[in-house]
Amino acid sequence: MYLRSPDEYHFHRRRFTQKYRNKQKVVRSLWFSMSLVVLAFPMPHVAVFVALFTTFLSFCILDETE
């Protein structure tokens, strides 16, 4: 049977945990909602600001440091 998670010393192990997958779902919904904002206000400066801010929030959410 194939295991869904790598061994405990694998450097990408955190990406296979349920906690990290839940964070990915949050980030995915964040990007979807921000894309709706960009579609609602189709101005270049709004699109750039929203993209940069969403990228920052995504990195903050997915960050694993304590």
C-alpha positions as CSV (number, residue, x, y, z in Angstrom):
1,M,0.0,0.0,0.0
2,Y,1.3,3.5,-0.9
3,L,1.8,5.8,2.1
4,R,0.5,9.4,1.7
5,S,3.2,10.9,3.8
6,P,7.0,10.6,3.4
7,D,9.3,9.5,6.1
8,E,9.8,11.8,9.1
9,Y,13.1,13.2,7.8
10,H,11.8,14.2,4.4
11,F,12.1,18.0,3.8
12,H,8.6,18.3,2.3
13,R,6.9,16.3,5.0
14,R,4.9,19.4,6.3
15,R,3.2,19.7,2.9
16,F,1.5,16.3,3.4
17,T,0.0,17.1,6.8
18,Q,-3.7,17.8,7.2
19,K,-2.9,21.1,9.0
20,Y,-1.0,22.3,6.0
21,R,-3.6,21.2,3.5
22,N,-6.2,23.1,5.5
23,K,-4.0,26.2,5.2
24,Q,-3.8,25.6,1.5
25,K,-7.6,25.6,1.3
26,V,-7.7,28.9,3.1
27,V,-5.1,30.4,0.7
28,R,-7.0,29.0,-2.3
29,S,-10.3,30.7,-1.1
30,L,-8.4,33.9,-0.4
31,W,-7.0,34.0,-3.9
32,F,-10.4,33.3,-5.4
33,S,-12.1,36.0,-3.4
34,M,-9.4,38.5,-4.3
35,S,-9.7,37.7,-7.9
36,L,-13.4,38.6,-7.6
37,V,-12.3,41.9,-6.2
38,V,-10.1,42.5,-9.2
39,L,-12.9,41.6,-11.6
40,A,-15.2,44.0,-9.7
41,F,-12.7,46.8,-10.0
42,P,-10.7,46.3,-13.2
43,M,-8.1,49.0,-12.7
44,P,-4.4,48.2,-13.0
45,H,-3.4,49.8,-9.7
46,V,-6.1,47.9,-7.8
47,A,-5.0,44.7,-9.5
48,V,-1.4,45.2,-8.6
49,F,-2.2,46.1,-5.0
50,V,-4.5,43.2,-4.5
51,A,-2.0,40.7,-6.1
52,L,0.9,41.9,-3.9
53,F,-1.3,42.0,-0.7
54,T,-2.7,38.6,-1.4
55,T,0.8,37.2,-2.0
56,F,1.9,38.6,1.3
57,L,-1.1,37.1,3.1
58,S,-0.5,33.8,1.5
59,F,3.1,33.6,2.6
60,C,2.0,34.6,6.1
61,I,-0.7,31.9,6.3
62,L,1.6,29.2,4.9
63,D,4.6,30.1,7.0
64,E,5.7,27.4,9.4
65,T,7.9,29.4,11.8
66,E,6.9,29.7,15.4
